[in-house]
Each structure stands twice: as structure tokens, then as C-alpha cells.
């Protein structure tokens, strides 16, 4: 019988651990979230992060900037937060409007406050296996696998998607857990053949129900990072859940699995940054 992996359950365990760590450290970690514009989806995500931080007892700042804010003004706001001793973690909500240079903005966040793990210094440390702040979604995936005691050593993992936010750091974390990792993308030939050999599949490509159950190896563990909104307003992942659950030994549903662990990982990174600062 296929096991349905509950991200909410994993996140609950993570947040309990963060609460214990917070008591051990004393004081209040500071989280600042910058949102540019009023994209509805971004507003929901930012609201959830802010609410979770406050519930844990973090110091929280939410900086709302106009959609047409200049790059100079946004960089100035980040510089202010870099220097603010009450702020230990800075998050710039993505995506940014097209007139802003996303790479330049993310590089302006001080590496020690880069709780998203997007700064090139943190990305480099992660790729070299030397620590660094791991991006929250891949980190959340690793928490799910650990929580359900899925032994990774020696397994073949296939990551579908090569973004700097999920795909590439996911590859690094799985490799460091002693998986053999294949990363697939839009130019990969015969994706189905790669997936048929995968013990672990992480889908992060942004195409609704793209990966079919018949493409999977019998007994594979499937982690669906995708969140896609269909024309009828419903949400689905990158994996065709109904067909995949007939083949997989364990699978994450969408919505409700990776999202909660992503937010919990953000809180974990903020506590880590706070502990390093103090």
C-alpha cells in the first residue's frame, strides 16, 4: 500500500524542535520579509511566513514596497536590514517585477542573513559540501525523507528541474546523503527512461501532472514540489498523483506536503542565523 507522506506532520515536528532550540538560545531571532508589489500569491506566502514567525516568538518585520520601486531604493532597504542588529534573516519574496535585476538583489543580502540560501557564497558552500544556508524547499524535502526514515544511501535519485531555488540545491543535498543523482530538465532526452531507473523522484519543473505513473519505477518514492493552478482554480503538482500513487511506495500530495516544511525550514534557518550571530 502506498504511503502518503504528510508535510504538515513533518513541519509540526520541525517547529517543536525549533521551539526547543529557541528556549535554549534565549532572545528572539529577527526575520524581515520584503515584498515588492501586491501579487496575490506572494501576499499569501508572505502572510504565512510572518504568522509562523510571530507564533514562534520571533521578531518580525514585513516591508511592503510598491511594484514600481526603483532598484536603488530596494537595494537601500536591503542595506538597512543588513545593518539592523535585530534582524538575523532577510527574505526577498520572489518573483520580482521584471524591471529589477533579481540576481543583483539577491546578492545584496548579507550571506549570514541569507536565510533563503540564494546568495552565491551560500550556494557555493552547499555545492562543496561545506555547509552554508540551504534553500528552504530542498531542505524541507530532506526533512520529509528523514522523518519517514527513508534510507537514501546508495539509491538512484532523479531530480526533474534545475532551478537554483530547488533543482540544483536538491541535487547537492541528495548527493551528500550518498545518493547517485541524475538531474533532468527541459532539454533532457527520453525523460521517461531516466525516471524508470529512479528510486527517488523529486519533481520541480512547474508543469501540471507532467509525470505519469507509468513512467515510474515500481516502488519509487515520489516527492512533488510543483504547485500549479488549473483553469478551474484547483491546485495540482508536477506529478499525476492518481496514477503515480498506484506505482510509488510513498508519495507527497499537492497541496499540503512540501509547502509546510518549506516554511518550517525558513524558521530553522532564521534560528540558525540567530544562533551564529549570538
Phi, psi and omega in degrees: 000134182290133178271127176268118185276126183261109177293328179296320178295317179296315180298321178300316178296318179298315183293326175297319178295320178297319178300319178293320178296324179296318178296321181293323182282321187076156181083188184229116172298145180250128180240127176242129179242126178256126175240128178255120182084185185232042176302127185302316181296317178297321179298321178295313181298315181297318179300319179295318180295316180297316181296318180294318179300314181294322180295327178282346182094018177284155166280130188229135172238136172240117182253112180258119181244152180296151181298336180258019180304143179284155177299322180299316181291322178294317178297324178295321178295320178294319177300319178300316181290325176303326184268352183280114185289344178278346182256122181252340179224135179237131178234126173258113184293128178256155002278159175264155175303151187297340181282354180257139179278100186303314182299316180297319180295312183294326179289342181280345177287131179302130184307323182287346177251005184278076185287349173278343180073027184264344180296144184299330178295314179292321178298319179294316178299319179296314182296331179272359181070030184248026179091227186084166181278117181278137175305147194290323181292310176300323178297319177298321177299317180296325176296319179298313181297320180291318182301319182269012174053045176272107182291125188259336188303127177084354181279159176262118179252137175243123176255123180257108186122137185233031179291158176287343182277321183234300192302306184293312177295329177298317177303315182295316182294320178292321178296321179291340174271013175071028167277157164266123192243131169247131177249125182249160185202190187294341180260001180293131177271137177057059179305322183300324180295321177295316182294328180296341180260001189270128171279328178234131175238127172243115183259120180213062187245340177080030177234118187299128174053033184292319185268119185265154180302323182290348177279346190267153172286138179301127179089005179294152171264126187243121177247115184257108181272341186296142172228110184234135178262123181274170184300330180277004178091352180283162182250138174218168179264193177277348181252139173286094190303314186298317179282325182291325183291344177281346184247320186289152172276333178206145184207149175265137175278161173227127358279176169109006179241290187288328181305309180299324180285334175295314180294319178297323178293326176298317178295321178298316178295324178295317177297320178299315180296321178296315181296322178294324181289321184275000000 
